[in-house]
Amino acid sequence: MTATIVTIFTLVYLGMILGGLPLLQLDRTGVALLGAIALIGLDAVSLPQAVAAVHLPTVILLFSFMVVSAQMRLGGFYGWATRGMAALPLSPPQLLGLLIVMAGALSAVFSNDIVCLAMAPVLVQACLQRRLNPVPFLLGLACAANIGSAATLIGNPQNILIGQTLRLSFSGYLLQAIVPVLLGLAACWAIIVWQSRGDWAGTAPVLPATEQRSDEPPLDRWQSAKGLAVAAVLLGLFLFSPLPQAQLALTGAGLLLMSRKLHSARMLGLVDWEVLVLFAGLFVVNHALQSTGLPAEAVSWLAAQGVRLSEPWTLFGTTFALSNLISNVPAVMLLLPVASHELAGSMLALVSTLAGNLLIVGSIANILVVDAAARHGVRIDWRRHARTGVPVTLATLLICAAVFALRF
């Protein structure tokens, strides 16, 4: 049975690398789900074992904050904030700076993917109306959302997984992450401003009024205030209360679902179910491989060769490489068993998130921004993204490494 498990695991992670499997209409989520189904169907993992393998607190916390973020989007908060920011009489570098701060702050609390999904279309239209080149601002949005989401243990899926699995202190992680994140946002702004000097003017035609409308709902002050209030209370409890975070977040999501105006179908329609299924599938696949004992043997063999994955700098480099090879969530799942150093959890969270800016496929937030731009006639290919993403990634990782070196 070990050979069967290894074969399925290999195929699943090949799918993580390729984004699917040849000849099959599967994306990464489909590959992970099919792998879990195959393991259960072949009795390599029993159904009770598969259920036990799914780390429920992680899934619950992730789901709950997706609901909170959906509340903010349906309340029109993201679109209202983006339009208000773009209307300010600021120079392009100043506008970019404000955008980076806002995107980073929102992504630290709400899902960075939903923040980009909601803000990108409005940002494109605002830039075209002001006859500004939207590309630097869109790249700033994507990079800042990724960097900002690294600030907390609820900013993105992999951080939620790390925080819940390693039982990290929410406030303790925030104190460790805030300096590299703030410096990373500043570096992101400086790099984009330097690259865009003299190239702020837009060349695309201004869209007709009929095409300038966004799918974003208008601002509903009450619904937005409800979402902000629940998020603020949850943050306060996470920082100062010993109560279980998953239970608190689920209660908050339940309160928001009890609405007389926003139908639950609309709220749940904005939940990223594919991410939840991806997590469940990978939990089962990784559990099956761990049960064979092979990962422990591989780690011991590498240690005998002088490569100790538990050592900080080896973990740093391995996290960066795997995050760009197989995506950050699968990379984190593979590396969590060797995250034994006292700063390993923080390093794993920061590096796996910051690595997402390197290429378009490095994070869902990048893909969402590029797709939104394309729908409005603004093209950002992989070369243009890499021109900004590569230096931003290297700069933020260098900052992160320097901060960790001081702590060691």
C-alpha positions as CSV (number, residue, x, y, z in Angstrom):
1,M,0.0,0.0,0.0
2,T,3.0,2.3,0.6
3,A,3.7,2.3,-3.2
4,T,0.1,3.3,-3.9
5,I,0.3,6.2,-1.4
6,V,3.6,7.4,-2.8
7,T,2.3,7.3,-6.4
8,I,-0.9,9.2,-5.5
9,F,1.1,11.8,-3.5
10,T,3.6,12.3,-6.4
11,L,0.8,12.8,-8.9
12,V,-1.0,15.3,-6.6
13,Y,2.1,17.4,-6.1
14,L,2.9,17.1,-9.8
15,G,-0.5,18.7,-10.2
16,M,0.4,21.4,-7.7
17,I,3.5,22.2,-9.8
18,L,1.7,22.2,-13.2
19,G,-1.5,23.7,-12.0
20,G,-3.4,20.5,-13.2
21,L,-2.8,17.2,-14.8
22,P,-2.3,16.5,-18.5
23,L,-5.3,15.4,-20.5
24,L,-7.7,16.1,-17.5
25,Q,-9.7,19.2,-16.9
26,L,-8.5,19.6,-13.3
27,D,-7.0,22.6,-11.5
28,R,-5.0,22.3,-8.3
29,T,-8.2,22.0,-6.2
30,G,-9.5,19.2,-8.4
31,V,-6.2,17.3,-8.3
32,A,-6.1,17.5,-4.5
33,L,-9.7,16.3,-4.2
34,L,-9.2,13.5,-6.7
35,G,-6.0,12.4,-4.8
36,A,-8.0,12.2,-1.5
37,I,-10.8,10.3,-3.2
38,A,-8.4,7.8,-4.7
39,L,-6.8,7.2,-1.3
40,I,-10.1,6.6,0.3
41,G,-11.5,4.5,-2.6
42,L,-8.4,2.3,-2.6
43,D,-8.6,1.9,1.2
44,A,-5.2,3.4,1.7
45,V,-6.9,5.8,4.1
46,S,-10.1,4.9,5.8
47,L,-13.0,7.3,5.8
48,P,-12.7,8.0,9.6
49,Q,-8.9,8.6,9.1
50,A,-9.6,11.0,6.3
51,V,-12.1,13.0,8.4
52,A,-9.6,13.1,11.3
53,A,-6.8,14.2,9.0
54,V,-8.7,17.5,8.1
55,H,-7.6,20.1,10.7
56,L,-11.1,21.4,11.5
57,P,-10.0,24.6,13.4
58,T,-8.0,25.8,10.3
59,V,-11.0,25.2,8.0
60,I,-13.4,26.8,10.3
61,L,-11.3,29.9,10.9
62,L,-10.7,30.2,7.1
63,F,-14.4,29.9,6.3
64,S,-15.4,32.3,9.1
65,F,-13.2,35.1,7.8
66,M,-14.3,34.5,4.2
67,V,-17.8,35.2,5.5
68,V,-16.7,38.4,7.3
69,S,-14.9,39.6,4.1
70,A,-18.0,38.7,2.0
71,Q,-20.0,41.0,4.4
72,M,-17.6,43.8,3.7
73,R,-17.8,43.3,-0.1
74,L,-21.6,43.1,-0.2
75,G,-21.8,46.2,2.0
76,G,-19.9,48.0,-0.8
77,F,-17.0,49.0,1.5
78,Y,-14.1,48.0,-0.7
79,G,-15.4,49.8,-3.8
80,W,-16.4,52.9,-1.7
81,A,-12.9,53.1,-0.1
82,T,-11.2,52.6,-3.4
83,R,-13.2,55.3,-5.2
84,G,-12.7,57.7,-2.3
85,M,-9.0,57.2,-2.3
86,A,-8.7,57.6,-6.1
87,A,-10.7,60.9,-5.9
88,L,-8.2,62.6,-3.5
89,P,-6.1,65.4,-5.1
90,L,-2.8,63.5,-4.7
91,S,0.2,63.1,-7.0
92,P,0.6,59.6,-8.5
93,P,3.4,58.6,-6.1
94,Q,1.3,59.8,-3.2
95,L,-1.8,58.0,-4.5
96,L,0.3,54.8,-4.9
97,G,1.5,55.2,-1.3
98,L,-2.0,55.5,0.1
99,L,-3.2,52.6,-2.0
100,I,-0.3,50.4,-0.7
101,V,-1.1,51.3,2.9
102,M,-4.8,50.7,2.5
103,A,-4.4,47.4,0.6
104,G,-1.9,46.2,3.1
105,A,-4.0,47.1,6.1
106,L,-7.2,45.5,4.7
107,S,-5.4,42.4,3.7
108,A,-4.0,41.9,7.2
109,V,-7.6,41.5,8.5
110,F,-9.7,40.3,5.6
111,S,-8.8,37.8,2.8
112,N,-6.2,39.3,0.5
113,D,-7.9,37.5,-2.4
114,I,-11.3,39.1,-1.8
115,V,-9.6,42.5,-1.2
116,C,-7.9,42.3,-4.7
117,L,-11.1,40.9,-6.3
118,A,-13.1,43.9,-5.1
119,M,-10.6,46.7,-5.4
120,A,-9.0,45.9,-8.8
121,P,-11.9,46.7,-11.2
122,V,-12.7,50.0,-9.3
123,L,-9.0,50.9,-9.3
124,V,-8.7,50.4,-13.1
125,Q,-11.7,52.6,-13.8
126,A,-10.5,55.3,-11.4
127,C,-7.1,55.4,-13.1
128,L,-8.5,55.6,-16.6
129,Q,-10.8,58.4,-15.5
130,R,-7.8,60.3,-14.1
131,R,-5.8,59.5,-17.3
132,L,-3.3,57.6,-15.2
133,N,-1.4,54.4,-16.3
134,P,-3.3,51.7,-14.2
135,V,-0.4,49.2,-14.4
136,P,1.8,50.6,-11.5
137,F,-1.3,50.9,-9.3
138,L,-2.5,47.4,-10.0
139,L,0.9,45.9,-9.4
140,G,1.0,48.0,-6.2
141,L,-2.4,46.6,-5.1
142,A,-1.3,42.9,-5.7
143,C,2.1,43.2,-4.1
144,A,0.8,45.2,-1.1
145,A,-2.1,42.8,-0.6
146,N,0.4,39.9,-0.4
147,I,2.8,41.7,1.9
148,G,0.1,43.1,4.2
149,S,-1.6,39.7,4.5
150,A,1.7,38.4,6.1
151,A,1.2,40.8,9.1
152,T,-1.3,38.6,10.9
153,L,-2.3,34.9,11.3
154,I,-5.6,35.6,9.6
155,G,-4.4,37.5,6.5
156,N,-4.2,34.5,4.2
157,P,-4.9,30.7,4.1
158,Q,-1.4,29.5,4.8
159,N,-1.0,31.8,7.8
160,I,-4.2,30.5,9.2
161,L,-2.9,27.0,8.8
162,I,0.4,27.8,10.4
163,G,-1.1,29.6,13.3
164,Q,-3.7,26.9,14.1
165,T,-1.4,23.9,13.6
166,L,1.5,25.4,15.6
167,R,-0.8,27.2,18.1
168,L,1.1,30.4,17.7
169,S,0.2,33.5,19.8
170,F,-1.8,35.9,17.6
171,S,-0.2,39.0,19.4
172,G,3.2,37.3,19.5
173,Y,3.2,36.7,15.7
174,L,2.0,40.3,15.1
175,L,4.9,41.7,17.0
176,Q,7.4,39.6,15.0
177,A,5.8,40.3,11.6
178,I,4.9,44.0,11.8
179,V,8.4,45.4,11.2
180,P,9.3,43.3,8.1
181,V,5.8,43.9,6.7
182,L,5.9,47.7,7.2
183,L,9.4,47.9,5.8
184,G,8.3,45.6,2.9
185,L,5.4,47.9,2.1
186,A,7.8,50.9,2.0
187,A,10.2,48.9,-0.3
188,C,7.3,48.0,-2.6
189,W,6.3,51.7,-2.9
190,A,9.9,52.8,-3.5
191,I,10.5,50.2,-6.2
192,I,7.3,50.9,-8.2
193,V,7.8,54.7,-7.9
194,W,11.4,54.3,-9.2
195,Q,10.3,52.0,-12.1
196,S,7.4,54.4,-13.0
197,R,9.2,57.7,-13.0
198,G,8.0,59.7,-16.0
199,D,5.5,56.9,-16.9
200,W,2.5,57.8,-14.8
201,A,0.3,59.1,-17.7
202,G,-2.2,56.7,-19.1
203,T,-2.3,55.7,-22.8
204,A,-5.5,53.7,-22.8
205,P,-8.6,55.5,-23.9
206,V,-11.1,56.6,-21.2
207,L,-13.9,54.1,-21.0
208,P,-17.4,55.3,-22.0
209,A,-19.7,56.0,-19.1
210,T,-21.7,52.8,-19.8
211,E,-18.4,50.7,-19.3
212,Q,-17.2,52.5,-16.2
213,R,-19.8,50.9,-14.0
214,S,-18.5,48.4,-11.6
215,D,-20.1,45.2,-10.4
216,E,-19.4,46.4,-6.8
217,P,-22.5,47.2,-4.9
218,P,-23.0,50.7,-3.6
219,L,-22.0,51.6,0.0
220,D,-24.3,50.3,2.6
221,R,-23.1,52.0,5.8
222,W,-25.0,49.7,8.2
223,Q,-23.8,46.5,6.5
224,S,-20.2,47.8,6.3
225,A,-20.3,48.9,9.9
226,K,-21.5,45.4,11.0
227,G,-18.6,43.8,9.2
228,L,-16.1,46.2,10.6
229,A,-17.5,45.8,14.1
230,V,-17.4,42.0,14.0
231,A,-13.8,42.1,12.6
232,A,-12.7,44.6,15.3
233,V,-14.2,42.5,18.1
234,L,-12.6,39.4,16.8
235,L,-9.2,41.0,16.5
236,G,-9.5,42.3,20.1
237,L,-10.4,38.9,21.3
238,F,-7.6,37.2,19.4
239,L,-5.1,39.6,20.9
240,F,-6.3,39.6,24.5
241,S,-8.5,36.6,25.1
242,P,-7.5,32.9,25.6
243,L,-10.8,31.7,24.1
244,P,-10.5,29.3,21.0
245,Q,-10.1,31.5,17.9
246,A,-12.0,29.1,15.6
247,Q,-15.0,29.2,17.9
248,L,-14.9,33.0,18.2
249,A,-14.6,33.5,14.4
250,L,-17.4,31.0,13.7
251,T,-19.7,32.8,16.1
252,G,-18.9,36.1,14.4
253,A,-19.7,34.6,11.0
254,G,-23.0,33.3,12.3
255,L,-24.0,36.7,13.6
256,L,-23.3,38.2,10.1
257,L,-25.3,35.5,8.4
258,M,-28.3,36.5,10.5
259,S,-29.2,39.4,8.3
260,R,-32.6,40.8,7.2
261,K,-31.1,42.3,4.0
262,L,-28.2,40.2,2.8
263,H,-29.4,36.8,1.8
264,S,-27.2,33.9,3.0
265,A,-26.9,32.6,-0.5
266,R,-25.2,35.8,-1.6
267,M,-22.9,35.7,1.4
268,L,-22.0,32.0,1.0
269,G,-21.6,32.6,-2.8
270,L,-18.5,34.7,-2.0
271,V,-16.9,32.1,0.1
272,D,-14.0,30.5,-1.7
273,W,-15.1,26.9,-1.5
274,E,-12.3,25.8,-3.8
275,V,-9.7,26.9,-1.2
276,L,-11.5,24.9,1.5
277,V,-11.7,21.8,-0.7
278,L,-8.0,22.2,-1.6
279,F,-7.2,22.3,2.1
280,A,-9.3,19.2,2.9
281,G,-7.8,17.2,0.0
282,L,-4.2,18.1,0.9
283,F,-4.8,17.3,4.5
284,V,-5.8,13.8,3.5
285,V,-3.0,13.3,1.0
286,N,-0.3,14.6,3.4
287,H,-1.7,12.5,6.3
288,A,-1.5,9.4,4.1
289,L,2.2,10.0,3.3
290,Q,3.1,10.8,6.9
291,S,1.5,7.5,7.9
292,T,4.1,5.6,5.8
293,G,7.0,7.0,7.8
294,L,8.8,8.0,4.6
295,P,8.9,11.8,5.3
296,A,10.6,11.2,8.7
297,E,13.1,8.9,7.1
298,A,13.8,11.5,4.3
299,V,14.3,14.2,6.9
300,S,16.7,12.0,8.9
301,W,18.6,11.1,5.7
302,L,19.0,14.8,4.7
303,A,20.2,15.6,8.2
304,A,22.8,12.9,7.9
305,Q,24.0,14.6,4.7
306,G,24.2,17.9,6.5
307,V,20.9,19.4,5.3
308,R,18.8,20.0,8.3
309,L,15.4,21.4,7.3
310,S,14.6,22.4,10.9
311,E,17.5,24.9,10.9
312,P,16.3,28.5,10.3
313,W,18.1,29.4,7.1
314,T,17.6,26.0,5.5
315,L,13.9,26.4,6.2
316,F,14.0,30.0,4.9
317,G,15.4,28.9,1.5
318,T,13.3,25.8,1.2
319,T,10.1,27.7,1.9
320,F,10.9,30.2,-0.8
321,A,11.7,27.5,-3.3
322,L,8.8,25.3,-2.6
323,S,6.3,28.2,-2.5
324,N,7.1,29.1,-6.0
325,L,7.4,25.5,-7.2
326,I,4.1,24.0,-5.8
327,S,2.3,27.1,-4.4
328,N,2.5,28.3,-0.8
329,V,-0.3,26.3,0.8
330,P,1.0,22.9,-0.3
331,A,4.6,24.0,0.5
332,V,3.5,25.0,4.1
333,M,1.7,21.6,4.5
334,L,4.9,19.8,3.6
335,L,7.2,21.9,5.8
336,L,5.0,22.2,9.0
337,P,6.3,18.9,10.4
338,V,9.9,20.2,10.5
339,A,9.0,23.7,11.8
340,S,10.5,23.0,15.3
341,H,12.6,26.1,15.9
342,E,11.0,28.8,18.1
343,L,10.8,31.2,15.1
344,A,10.0,28.6,12.5
345,G,6.3,29.4,12.5
346,S,6.9,33.1,11.9
347,M,9.5,32.4,9.3
348,L,7.3,29.9,7.4
349,A,4.4,32.4,7.4
350,L,6.4,35.4,6.3
351,V,8.5,33.7,3.6
352,S,5.7,31.6,2.1
353,T,3.6,34.8,1.8
354,L,6.2,37.2,0.5
355,A,7.4,34.6,-2.0
356,G,4.0,34.9,-3.7
357,N,4.9,38.2,-5.3
358,L,7.7,36.7,-7.5
359,L,5.5,35.6,-10.4
360,I,1.9,36.0,-11.4
361,V,1.1,32.3,-10.6
362,G,2.7,32.8,-7.1
363,S,-0.6,33.9,-5.5
364,I,-4.3,34.0,-6.3
365,A,-4.3,37.7,-5.6
366,N,-1.9,38.3,-8.5
367,I,-4.1,36.3,-10.9
368,L,-7.2,38.2,-9.8
369,V,-5.6,41.6,-10.4
370,V,-4.2,40.6,-13.8
371,D,-7.6,39.1,-14.8
372,A,-9.5,42.3,-13.7
373,A,-7.1,44.4,-15.7
374,A,-7.5,42.3,-18.8
375,R,-11.3,42.7,-18.6
376,H,-10.8,46.4,-18.9
377,G,-8.3,46.3,-21.7
378,V,-5.2,46.7,-19.6
379,R,-2.6,44.0,-20.3
380,I,-0.2,42.8,-17.6
381,D,1.8,39.8,-18.9
382,W,4.2,37.7,-16.9
383,R,7.2,39.8,-18.0
384,R,5.7,43.1,-16.9
385,H,4.6,41.5,-13.6
386,A,8.1,40.0,-13.0
387,R,9.7,43.3,-13.7
388,T,8.1,44.5,-10.5
389,G,7.4,41.3,-8.7
390,V,11.0,40.0,-8.7
391,P,12.6,43.0,-7.1
392,V,9.8,43.5,-4.7
393,T,10.1,39.8,-3.6
394,L,13.9,39.9,-3.3
395,A,13.7,43.2,-1.3
396,T,11.1,42.0,1.1
397,L,12.8,38.7,1.7
398,L,16.1,40.5,2.3
399,I,14.4,42.7,4.8
400,C,12.8,39.6,6.4
401,A,16.1,37.8,6.5
402,A,17.8,40.8,8.2
403,V,15.1,41.0,10.8
404,F,15.4,37.3,11.6
405,A,19.2,37.6,11.7
406,L,18.9,40.2,14.4
407,R,16.6,38.0,16.4
408,F,18.9,35.0,16.1
